[in-house]
Amino acid sequence: MKINSKFWLQNNAEIMLHLRCQWIAKSWGNFCDSIFNSFIKPQTG
């Protein structure tokens, strides 16, 4: 990922790429729902 005057740490770049892939694949709604549900009903075990 290139942006003028931006330097990405590997972990942050991977997160941003994952988010962009979710958006491009039109899976953003499902992705956000899964995050919200994990906060509401955390899995234990």
mmCIF entry with sequence, helices, sheets and N, C-alpha, C, O atoms, coordinates in Angstrom:
data_MODEL
# 
_entry.id   MODEL 
# 
_entity.id                         1 
_entity.type                       polymer 
_entity.pdbx_number_of_molecules   1 
# 
_entity_poly.entity_id                      1 
_entity_poly.type                           'polypeptide(L)' 
_entity_poly.nstd_linkage                   no 
_entity_poly.nstd_monomer                   no 
_entity_poly.pdbx_seq_one_letter_code       MKINSKFWLQNNAEIMLHLRCQWIAKSWGNFCDSIFNSFIKPQTG 
_entity_poly.pdbx_seq_one_letter_code_can   MKINSKFWLQNNAEIMLHLRCQWIAKSWGNFCDSIFNSFIKPQTG 
_entity_poly.pdbx_strand_id                 A 
# 
loop_
_entity_poly_seq.entity_id 
_entity_poly_seq.num 
_entity_poly_seq.mon_id 
_entity_poly_seq.hetero 
1 1  MET n 
1 2  LYS n 
1 3  ILE n 
1 4  ASN n 
1 5  SER n 
1 6  LYS n 
1 7  PHE n 
1 8  TRP n 
1 9  LEU n 
1 10 GLN n 
1 11 ASN n 
1 12 ASN n 
1 13 ALA n 
1 14 GLU n 
1 15 ILE n 
1 16 MET n 
1 17 LEU n 
1 18 HIS n 
1 19 LEU n 
1 20 ARG n 
1 21 CYS n 
1 22 GLN n 
1 23 TRP n 
1 24 ILE n 
1 25 ALA n 
1 26 LYS n 
1 27 SER n 
1 28 TRP n 
1 29 GLY n 
1 30 ASN n 
1 31 PHE n 
1 32 CYS n 
1 33 ASP n 
1 34 SER n 
1 35 ILE n 
1 36 PHE n 
1 37 ASN n 
1 38 SER n 
1 39 PHE n 
1 40 ILE n 
1 41 LYS n 
1 42 PRO n 
1 43 GLN n 
1 44 THR n 
1 45 GLY n 
# 
_struct_asym.id          A 
_struct_asym.entity_id   1 
# 
loop_
_struct_conf.conf_type_id 
_struct_conf.id 
_struct_conf.pdbx_PDB_helix_id 
_struct_conf.beg_label_comp_id 
_struct_conf.beg_label_asym_id 
_struct_conf.beg_label_seq_id 
_struct_conf.pdbx_beg_PDB_ins_code 
_struct_conf.end_label_comp_id 
_struct_conf.end_label_asym_id 
_struct_conf.end_label_seq_id 
_struct_conf.pdbx_end_PDB_ins_code 
_struct_conf.beg_auth_comp_id 
_struct_conf.beg_auth_asym_id 
_struct_conf.beg_auth_seq_id 
_struct_conf.end_auth_comp_id 
_struct_conf.end_auth_asym_id 
_struct_conf.end_auth_seq_id 
_struct_conf.pdbx_PDB_helix_class 
_struct_conf.details 
_struct_conf.pdbx_PDB_helix_length 
HELX_P HELX_P1 AA1 GLN A 10 ? ILE A 24 ? GLN A 10 ILE A 24 1 ? 15 
HELX_P HELX_P2 AA2 TRP A 28 ? ILE A 40 ? TRP A 28 ILE A 40 1 ? 13 
# 
_struct_conf_type.id          HELX_P 
_struct_conf_type.criteria    ? 
_struct_conf_type.reference   ? 
# 
loop_
_atom_site.group_PDB 
_atom_site.id 
_atom_site.type_symbol 
_atom_site.label_atom_id 
_atom_site.label_alt_id 
_atom_site.label_comp_id 
_atom_site.label_asym_id 
_atom_site.label_entity_id 
_atom_site.label_seq_id 
_atom_site.pdbx_PDB_ins_code 
_atom_site.Cartn_x 
_atom_site.Cartn_y 
_atom_site.Cartn_z 
_atom_site.occupancy 
_atom_site.B_iso_or_equiv 
_atom_site.pdbx_formal_charge 
_atom_site.auth_seq_id 
_atom_site.auth_comp_id 
_atom_site.auth_asym_id 
_atom_site.auth_atom_id 
_atom_site.pdbx_PDB_model_num 
ATOM 1   N N  . MET A 1 1  ? 0.857   -1.166  0.000  1.00 0.00 ? 1  MET A N  1 
ATOM 2   C CA . MET A 1 1  ? 0.000   0.000   0.000  1.00 0.00 ? 1  MET A CA 1 
ATOM 3   C C  . MET A 1 1  ? 0.899   1.223   0.000  1.00 0.00 ? 1  MET A C  1 
ATOM 4   O O  . MET A 1 1  ? 1.776   1.372   0.851  1.00 0.00 ? 1  MET A O  1 
ATOM 5   N N  . LYS A 1 2  ? 0.669   2.080   -0.955 1.00 0.00 ? 2  LYS A N  1 
ATOM 6   C CA . LYS A 1 2  ? 1.483   3.284   -1.046 1.00 0.00 ? 2  LYS A CA 1 
ATOM 7   C C  . LYS A 1 2  ? 0.601   4.518   -0.933 1.00 0.00 ? 2  LYS A C  1 
ATOM 8   O O  . LYS A 1 2  ? -0.410  4.651   -1.623 1.00 0.00 ? 2  LYS A O  1 
ATOM 9   N N  . ILE A 1 3  ? 0.999   5.391   -0.072 1.00 0.00 ? 3  ILE A N  1 
ATOM 10  C CA . ILE A 1 3  ? 0.379   6.703   0.069  1.00 0.00 ? 3  ILE A CA 1 
ATOM 11  C C  . ILE A 1 3  ? 1.520   7.660   0.344  1.00 0.00 ? 3  ILE A C  1 
ATOM 12  O O  . ILE A 1 3  ? 2.422   7.343   1.119  1.00 0.00 ? 3  ILE A O  1 
ATOM 13  N N  . ASN A 1 4  ? 1.494   8.808   -0.270 1.00 0.00 ? 4  ASN A N  1 
ATOM 14  C CA . ASN A 1 4  ? 2.557   9.781   -0.050 1.00 0.00 ? 4  ASN A CA 1 
ATOM 15  C C  . ASN A 1 4  ? 2.712   10.091  1.429  1.00 0.00 ? 4  ASN A C  1 
ATOM 16  O O  . ASN A 1 4  ? 1.735   10.336  2.135  1.00 0.00 ? 4  ASN A O  1 
ATOM 17  N N  . SER A 1 5  ? 3.941   10.075  1.877  1.00 0.00 ? 5  SER A N  1 
ATOM 18  C CA . SER A 1 5  ? 4.310   10.416  3.258  1.00 0.00 ? 5  SER A CA 1 
ATOM 19  C C  . SER A 1 5  ? 3.733   9.466   4.296  1.00 0.00 ? 5  SER A C  1 
ATOM 20  O O  . SER A 1 5  ? 3.632   9.827   5.468  1.00 0.00 ? 5  SER A O  1 
ATOM 21  N N  . LYS A 1 6  ? 3.358   8.271   3.894  1.00 0.00 ? 6  LYS A N  1 
ATOM 22  C CA . LYS A 1 6  ? 2.832   7.290   4.846  1.00 0.00 ? 6  LYS A CA 1 
ATOM 23  C C  . LYS A 1 6  ? 3.753   6.080   4.866  1.00 0.00 ? 6  LYS A C  1 
ATOM 24  O O  . LYS A 1 6  ? 4.186   5.598   3.820  1.00 0.00 ? 6  LYS A O  1 
ATOM 25  N N  . PHE A 1 7  ? 4.040   5.606   6.042  1.00 0.00 ? 7  PHE A N  1 
ATOM 26  C CA . PHE A 1 7  ? 4.821   4.399   6.214  1.00 0.00 ? 7  PHE A CA 1 
ATOM 27  C C  . PHE A 1 7  ? 3.991   3.450   7.066  1.00 0.00 ? 7  PHE A C  1 
ATOM 28  O O  . PHE A 1 7  ? 3.525   3.822   8.143  1.00 0.00 ? 7  PHE A O  1 
ATOM 29  N N  . TRP A 1 8  ? 3.807   2.241   6.589  1.00 0.00 ? 8  TRP A N  1 
ATOM 30  C CA . TRP A 1 8  ? 2.947   1.283   7.256  1.00 0.00 ? 8  TRP A CA 1 
ATOM 31  C C  . TRP A 1 8  ? 3.777   0.237   7.984  1.00 0.00 ? 8  TRP A C  1 
ATOM 32  O O  . TRP A 1 8  ? 4.726   -0.315  7.427  1.00 0.00 ? 8  TRP A O  1 
ATOM 33  N N  . LEU A 1 9  ? 3.419   -0.027  9.218  1.00 0.00 ? 9  LEU A N  1 
ATOM 34  C CA . LEU A 1 9  ? 3.963   -1.186  9.905  1.00 0.00 ? 9  LEU A CA 1 
ATOM 35  C C  . LEU A 1 9  ? 3.284   -2.415  9.323  1.00 0.00 ? 9  LEU A C  1 
ATOM 36  O O  . LEU A 1 9  ? 2.135   -2.333  8.888  1.00 0.00 ? 9  LEU A O  1 
ATOM 37  N N  . GLN A 1 10 ? 3.965   -3.544  9.305  1.00 0.00 ? 10 GLN A N  1 
ATOM 38  C CA . GLN A 1 10 ? 3.422   -4.730  8.661  1.00 0.00 ? 10 GLN A CA 1 
ATOM 39  C C  . GLN A 1 10 ? 2.062   -5.115  9.235  1.00 0.00 ? 10 GLN A C  1 
ATOM 40  O O  . GLN A 1 10 ? 1.139   -5.406  8.473  1.00 0.00 ? 10 GLN A O  1 
ATOM 41  N N  . ASN A 1 11 ? 1.918   -5.124  10.544 1.00 0.00 ? 11 ASN A N  1 
ATOM 42  C CA . ASN A 1 11 ? 0.656   -5.520  11.161 1.00 0.00 ? 11 ASN A CA 1 
ATOM 43  C C  . ASN A 1 11 ? -0.473  -4.572  10.768 1.00 0.00 ? 11 ASN A C  1 
ATOM 44  O O  . ASN A 1 11 ? -1.574  -5.022  10.451 1.00 0.00 ? 11 ASN A O  1 
ATOM 45  N N  . ASN A 1 12 ? -0.214  -3.273  10.785 1.00 0.00 ? 12 ASN A N  1 
ATOM 46  C CA . ASN A 1 12 ? -1.238  -2.295  10.416 1.00 0.00 ? 12 ASN A CA 1 
ATOM 47  C C  . ASN A 1 12 ? -1.605  -2.413  8.947  1.00 0.00 ? 12 ASN A C  1 
ATOM 48  O O  . ASN A 1 12 ? -2.776  -2.284  8.589  1.00 0.00 ? 12 ASN A O  1 
ATOM 49  N N  . ALA A 1 13 ? -0.616  -2.657  8.088  1.00 0.00 ? 13 ALA A N  1 
ATOM 50  C CA . ALA A 1 13 ? -0.885  -2.800  6.657  1.00 0.00 ? 13 ALA A CA 1 
ATOM 51  C C  . ALA A 1 13 ? -1.751  -4.024  6.396  1.00 0.00 ? 13 ALA A C  1 
ATOM 52  O O  . ALA A 1 13 ? -2.654  -3.974  5.560  1.00 0.00 ? 13 ALA A O  1 
ATOM 53  N N  . GLU A 1 14 ? -1.489  -5.122  7.099  1.00 0.00 ? 14 GLU A N  1 
ATOM 54  C CA . GLU A 1 14 ? -2.296  -6.326  6.921  1.00 0.00 ? 14 GLU A CA 1 
ATOM 55  C C  . GLU A 1 14 ? -3.740  -6.082  7.336  1.00 0.00 ? 14 GLU A C  1 
ATOM 56  O O  . GLU A 1 14 ? -4.665  -6.560  6.679  1.00 0.00 ? 14 GLU A O  1 
ATOM 57  N N  . ILE A 1 15 ? -3.937  -5.349  8.409  1.00 0.00 ? 15 ILE A N  1 
ATOM 58  C CA . ILE A 1 15 ? -5.293  -5.028  8.859  1.00 0.00 ? 15 ILE A CA 1 
ATOM 59  C C  . ILE A 1 15 ? -6.010  -4.181  7.808  1.00 0.00 ? 15 ILE A C  1 
ATOM 60  O O  . ILE A 1 15 ? -7.162  -4.453  7.470  1.00 0.00 ? 15 ILE A O  1 
ATOM 61  N N  . MET A 1 16 ? -5.333  -3.162  7.296  1.00 0.00 ? 16 MET A N  1 
ATOM 62  C CA . MET A 1 16 ? -5.943  -2.291  6.285  1.00 0.00 ? 16 MET A CA 1 
ATOM 63  C C  . MET A 1 16 ? -6.264  -3.063  5.013  1.00 0.00 ? 16 MET A C  1 
ATOM 64  O O  . MET A 1 16 ? -7.321  -2.851  4.417  1.00 0.00 ? 16 MET A O  1 
ATOM 65  N N  . LEU A 1 17 ? -5.376  -3.949  4.587  1.00 0.00 ? 17 LEU A N  1 
ATOM 66  C CA . LEU A 1 17 ? -5.641  -4.758  3.398  1.00 0.00 ? 17 LEU A CA 1 
ATOM 67  C C  . LEU A 1 17 ? -6.846  -5.662  3.617  1.00 0.00 ? 17 LEU A C  1 
ATOM 68  O O  . LEU A 1 17 ? -7.666  -5.833  2.715  1.00 0.00 ? 17 LEU A O  1 
ATOM 69  N N  . HIS A 1 18 ? -6.957  -6.237  4.801  1.00 0.00 ? 18 HIS A N  1 
ATOM 70  C CA . HIS A 1 18 ? -8.112  -7.084  5.107  1.00 0.00 ? 18 HIS A CA 1 
ATOM 71  C C  . HIS A 1 18 ? -9.406  -6.273  5.036  1.00 0.00 ? 18 HIS A C  1 
ATOM 72  O O  . HIS A 1 18 ? -10.399 -6.728  4.467  1.00 0.00 ? 18 HIS A O  1 
ATOM 73  N N  . LEU A 1 19 ? -9.391  -5.081  5.609  1.00 0.00 ? 19 LEU A N  1 
ATOM 74  C CA . LEU A 1 19 ? -10.579 -4.226  5.568  1.00 0.00 ? 19 LEU A CA 1 
ATOM 75  C C  . LEU A 1 19 ? -10.940 -3.852  4.138  1.00 0.00 ? 19 LEU A C  1 
ATOM 76  O O  . LEU A 1 19 ? -12.115 -3.877  3.770  1.00 0.00 ? 19 LEU A O  1 
ATOM 77  N N  . ARG A 1 20 ? -9.948  -3.507  3.331  1.00 0.00 ? 20 ARG A N  1 
ATOM 78  C CA . ARG A 1 20 ? -10.201 -3.143  1.937  1.00 0.00 ? 20 ARG A CA 1 
ATOM 79  C C  . ARG A 1 20 ? -10.759 -4.321  1.150  1.00 0.00 ? 20 ARG A C  1 
ATOM 80  O O  . ARG A 1 20 ? -11.638 -4.148  0.306  1.00 0.00 ? 20 ARG A O  1 
ATOM 81  N N  . CYS A 1 21 ? -10.247 -5.522  1.425  1.00 0.00 ? 21 CYS A N  1 
ATOM 82  C CA . CYS A 1 21 ? -10.756 -6.719  0.746  1.00 0.00 ? 21 CYS A CA 1 
ATOM 83  C C  . CYS A 1 21 ? -12.213 -6.976  1.108  1.00 0.00 ? 21 CYS A C  1 
ATOM 84  O O  . CYS A 1 21 ? -13.011 -7.350  0.248  1.00 0.00 ? 21 CYS A O  1 
ATOM 85  N N  . GLN A 1 22 ? -12.563 -6.781  2.367  1.00 0.00 ? 22 GLN A N  1 
ATOM 86  C CA . GLN A 1 22 ? -13.954 -6.957  2.781  1.00 0.00 ? 22 GLN A CA 1 
ATOM 87  C C  . GLN A 1 22 ? -14.858 -5.969  2.055  1.00 0.00 ? 22 GLN A C  1 
ATOM 88  O O  . GLN A 1 22 ? -15.956 -6.324  1.626  1.00 0.00 ? 22 GLN A O  1 
ATOM 89  N N  . TRP A 1 23 ? -14.399 -4.737  1.918  1.00 0.00 ? 23 TRP A N  1 
ATOM 90  C CA . TRP A 1 23 ? -15.180 -3.700  1.250  1.00 0.00 ? 23 TRP A CA 1 
ATOM 91  C C  . TRP A 1 23 ? -15.354 -4.026  -0.233 1.00 0.00 ? 23 TRP A C  1 
ATOM 92  O O  . TRP A 1 23 ? -16.466 -3.952  -0.758 1.00 0.00 ? 23 TRP A O  1 
ATOM 93  N N  . ILE A 1 24 ? -14.275 -4.381  -0.903 1.00 0.00 ? 24 ILE A N  1 
ATOM 94  C CA . ILE A 1 24 ? -14.314 -4.663  -2.339 1.00 0.00 ? 24 ILE A CA 1 
ATOM 95  C C  . ILE A 1 24 ? -15.166 -5.892  -2.628 1.00 0.00 ? 24 ILE A C  1 
ATOM 96  O O  . ILE A 1 24 ? -15.863 -5.934  -3.642 1.00 0.00 ? 24 ILE A O  1 
ATOM 97  N N  . ALA A 1 25 ? -15.121 -6.891  -1.750 1.00 0.00 ? 25 ALA A N  1 
ATOM 98  C CA . ALA A 1 25 ? -15.897 -8.114  -1.937 1.00 0.00 ? 25 ALA A CA 1 
ATOM 99  C C  . ALA A 1 25 ? -17.365 -7.924  -1.563 1.00 0.00 ? 25 ALA A C  1 
ATOM 100 O O  . ALA A 1 25 ? -18.159 -8.861  -1.634 1.00 0.00 ? 25 ALA A O  1 
ATOM 101 N N  . LYS A 1 26 ? -17.715 -6.704  -1.165 1.00 0.00 ? 26 LYS A N  1 
ATOM 102 C CA . LYS A 1 26 ? -19.080 -6.378  -0.738 1.00 0.00 ? 26 LYS A CA 1 
ATOM 103 C C  . LYS A 1 26 ? -19.519 -7.242  0.445  1.00 0.00 ? 26 LYS A C  1 
ATOM 104 O O  . LYS A 1 26 ? -20.687 -7.612  0.566  1.00 0.00 ? 26 LYS A O  1 
ATOM 105 N N  . SER A 1 27 ? -18.558 -7.552  1.311  1.00 0.00 ? 27 SER A N  1 
ATOM 106 C CA . SER A 1 27 ? -18.819 -8.330  2.521  1.00 0.00 ? 27 SER A CA 1 
ATOM 107 C C  . SER A 1 27 ? -18.754 -7.462  3.766  1.00 0.00 ? 27 SER A C  1 
ATOM 108 O O  . SER A 1 27 ? -18.694 -7.969  4.886  1.00 0.00 ? 27 SER A O  1 
ATOM 109 N N  . TRP A 1 28 ? -18.767 -6.153  3.564  1.00 0.00 ? 28 TRP A N  1 
ATOM 110 C CA . TRP A 1 28 ? -18.568 -5.237  4.684  1.00 0.00 ? 28 TRP A CA 1 
ATOM 111 C C  . TRP A 1 28 ? -19.631 -5.415  5.761  1.00 0.00 ? 28 TRP A C  1 
ATOM 112 O O  . TRP A 1 28 ? -19.313 -5.438  6.950  1.00 0.00 ? 28 TRP A O  1 
ATOM 113 N N  . GLY A 1 29 ? -20.880 -5.540  5.355  1.00 0.00 ? 29 GLY A N  1 
ATOM 114 C CA . GLY A 1 29 ? -21.974 -5.692  6.320  1.00 0.00 ? 29 GLY A CA 1 
ATOM 115 C C  . GLY A 1 29 ? -21.804 -6.940  7.166  1.00 0.00 ? 29 GLY A C  1 
ATOM 116 O O  . GLY A 1 29 ? -21.947 -6.887  8.387  1.00 0.00 ? 29 GLY A O  1 
ATOM 117 N N  . ASN A 1 30 ? -21.501 -8.058  6.530  1.00 0.00 ? 30 ASN A N  1 
ATOM 118 C CA . ASN A 1 30 ? -21.290 -9.303  7.272  1.00 0.00 ? 30 ASN A CA 1 
ATOM 119 C C  . ASN A 1 30 ? -20.079 -9.205  8.185  1.00 0.00 ? 30 ASN A C  1 
ATOM 120 O O  . ASN A 1 30 ? -20.094 -9.708  9.309  1.00 0.00 ? 30 ASN A O  1 
ATOM 121 N N  . PHE A 1 31 ? -19.043 -8.560  7.701  1.00 0.00 ? 31 PHE A N  1 
ATOM 122 C CA . PHE A 1 31 ? -17.823 -8.386  8.491  1.00 0.00 ? 31 PHE A CA 1 
ATOM 123 C C  . PHE A 1 31 ? -18.121 -7.580  9.755  1.00 0.00 ? 31 PHE A C  1 
ATOM 124 O O  . PHE A 1 31 ? -17.725 -7.972  10.852 1.00 0.00 ? 31 PHE A O  1 
ATOM 125 N N  . CYS A 1 32 ? -18.815 -6.463  9.600  1.00 0.00 ? 32 CYS A N  1 
ATOM 126 C CA . CYS A 1 32 ? -19.153 -5.626  10.759 1.00 0.00 ? 32 CYS A CA 1 
ATOM 127 C C  . CYS A 1 32 ? -20.091 -6.356  11.710 1.00 0.00 ? 32 CYS A C  1 
ATOM 128 O O  . CYS A 1 32 ? -19.933 -6.273  12.928 1.00 0.00 ? 32 CYS A O  1 
ATOM 129 N N  . ASP A 1 33 ? -21.068 -7.070  11.157 1.00 0.00 ? 33 ASP A N  1 
ATOM 130 C CA . ASP A 1 33 ? -21.985 -7.835  12.007 1.00 0.00 ? 33 ASP A CA 1 
ATOM 131 C C  . ASP A 1 33 ? -21.234 -8.862  12.845 1.00 0.00 ? 33 ASP A C  1 
ATOM 132 O O  . ASP A 1 33 ? -21.536 -9.046  14.024 1.00 0.00 ? 33 ASP A O  1 
ATOM 133 N N  . SER A 1 34 ? -20.256 -9.530  12.237 1.00 0.00 ? 34 SER A N  1 
ATOM 134 C CA . SER A 1 34 ? -19.509 -10.543 12.990 1.00 0.00 ? 34 SER A CA 1 
ATOM 135 C C  . SER A 1 34 ? -18.706 -9.905  14.119 1.00 0.00 ? 34 SER A C  1 
ATOM 136 O O  . SER A 1 34 ? -18.561 -10.496 15.189 1.00 0.00 ? 34 SER A O  1 
ATOM 137 N N  . ILE A 1 35 ? -18.185 -8.706  13.888 1.00 0.00 ? 35 ILE A N  1 
ATOM 138 C CA . ILE A 1 35 ? -17.448 -8.011  14.945 1.00 0.00 ? 35 ILE A CA 1 
ATOM 139 C C  . ILE A 1 35 ? -18.392 -7.612  16.072 1.00 0.00 ? 35 ILE A C  1 
ATOM 140 O O  . ILE A 1 35 ? -18.089 -7.836  17.244 1.00 0.00 ? 35 ILE A O  1 
ATOM 141 N N  . PHE A 1 36 ? -19.535 -7.021  15.725 1.00 0.00 ? 36 PHE A N  1 
ATOM 142 C CA . PHE A 1 36 ? -20.493 -6.597  16.749 1.00 0.00 ? 36 PHE A CA 1 
ATOM 143 C C  . PHE A 1 36 ? -21.012 -7.793  17.536 1.00 0.00 ? 36 PHE A C  1 
ATOM 144 O O  . PHE A 1 36 ? -21.139 -7.727  18.759 1.00 0.00 ? 36 PHE A O  1 
ATOM 145 N N  . ASN A 1 37 ? -21.312 -8.885  16.839 1.00 0.00 ? 37 ASN A N  1 
ATOM 146 C CA . ASN A 1 37 ? -21.814 -10.076 17.523 1.00 0.00 ? 37 ASN A CA 1 
ATOM 147 C C  . ASN A 1 37 ? -20.776 -10.670 18.461 1.00 0.00 ? 37 ASN A C  1 
ATOM 148 O O  . ASN A 1 37 ? -21.129 -11.206 19.511 1.00 0.00 ? 37 ASN A O  1 
ATOM 149 N N  . SER A 1 38 ? -19.506 -10.581 18.098 1.00 0.00 ? 38 SER A N  1 
ATOM 150 C CA . SER A 1 38 ? -18.471 -11.130 18.977 1.00 0.00 ? 38 SER A CA 1 
ATOM 151 C C  . SER A 1 38 ? -18.369 -10.333 20.277 1.00 0.00 ? 38 SER A C  1 
ATOM 152 O O  . SER A 1 38 ? -17.977 -10.881 21.307 1.00 0.00 ? 38 SER A O  1 
ATOM 153 N N  . PHE A 1 39 ? -18.718 -9.044  20.240 1.00 0.00 ? 39 PHE A N  1 
ATOM 154 C CA . PHE A 1 39 ? -18.721 -8.250  21.467 1.00 0.00 ? 39 PHE A CA 1 
ATOM 155 C C  . PHE A 1 39 ? -19.963 -8.531  22.299 1.00 0.00 ? 39 PHE A C  1 
ATOM 156 O O  . PHE A 1 39 ? -19.909 -8.513  23.529 1.00 0.00 ? 39 PHE A O  1 
ATOM 157 N N  . ILE A 1 40 ? -21.082 -8.791  21.630 1.00 0.00 ? 40 ILE A N  1 
ATOM 158 C CA . ILE A 1 40 ? -22.330 -9.051  22.343 1.00 0.00 ? 40 ILE A CA 1 
ATOM 159 C C  . ILE A 1 40 ? -22.322 -10.448 22.957 1.00 0.00 ? 40 ILE A C  1 
ATOM 160 O O  . ILE A 1 40 ? -22.693 -10.631 24.117 1.00 0.00 ? 40 ILE A O  1 
ATOM 161 N N  . LYS A 1 41 ? -21.891 -11.435 22.158 1.00 0.00 ? 41 LYS A N  1 
ATOM 162 C CA . LYS A 1 41 ? -21.873 -12.827 22.615 1.00 0.00 ? 41 LYS A CA 1 
ATOM 163 C C  . LYS A 1 41 ? -20.461 -13.388 22.471 1.00 0.00 ? 41 LYS A C  1 
ATOM 164 O O  . LYS A 1 41 ? -20.204 -14.164 21.551 1.00 0.00 ? 41 LYS A O  1 
ATOM 165 N N  . PRO A 1 42 ? -19.558 -13.018 23.343 1.00 0.00 ? 42 PRO A N  1 
ATOM 166 C CA . PRO A 1 42 ? -18.185 -13.538 23.225 1.00 0.00 ? 42 PRO A CA 1 
ATOM 167 C C  . PRO A 1 42 ? -18.142 -15.047 23.442 1.00 0.00 ? 42 PRO A C  1 
ATOM 168 O O  . PRO A 1 42 ? -18.857 -15.588 24.286 1.00 0.00 ? 42 PRO A O  1 
ATOM 169 N N  . GLN A 1 43 ? -17.301 -15.707 22.676 1.00 0.00 ? 43 GLN A N  1 
ATOM 170 C CA . GLN A 1 43 ? -17.143 -17.152 22.821 1.00 0.00 ? 43 GLN A CA 1 
ATOM 171 C C  . GLN A 1 43 ? -16.184 -17.425 23.963 1.00 0.00 ? 43 GLN A C  1 
ATOM 172 O O  . GLN A 1 43 ? -15.121 -16.812 24.065 1.00 0.00 ? 43 GLN A O  1 
ATOM 173 N N  . THR A 1 44 ? -16.572 -18.344 24.808 1.00 0.00 ? 44 THR A N  1 
ATOM 174 C CA . THR A 1 44 ? -15.698 -18.723 25.919 1.00 0.00 ? 44 THR A CA 1 
ATOM 175 C C  . THR A 1 44 ? -15.228 -20.146 25.687 1.00 0.00 ? 44 THR A C  1 
ATOM 176 O O  . THR A 1 44 ? -15.915 -20.943 25.047 1.00 0.00 ? 44 THR A O  1 
ATOM 177 N N  . GLY A 1 45 ? -14.095 -20.449 26.194 1.00 0.00 ? 45 GLY A N  1 
ATOM 178 C CA . GLY A 1 45 ? -13.661 -21.828 26.074 1.00 0.00 ? 45 GLY A CA 1 
ATOM 179 C C  . GLY A 1 45 ? -12.335 -21.927 25.570 1.00 0.00 ? 45 GLY A C  1 
ATOM 180 O O  . GLY A 1 45 ? -11.817 -23.032 25.409 1.00 0.00 ? 45 GLY A O  1 
# 
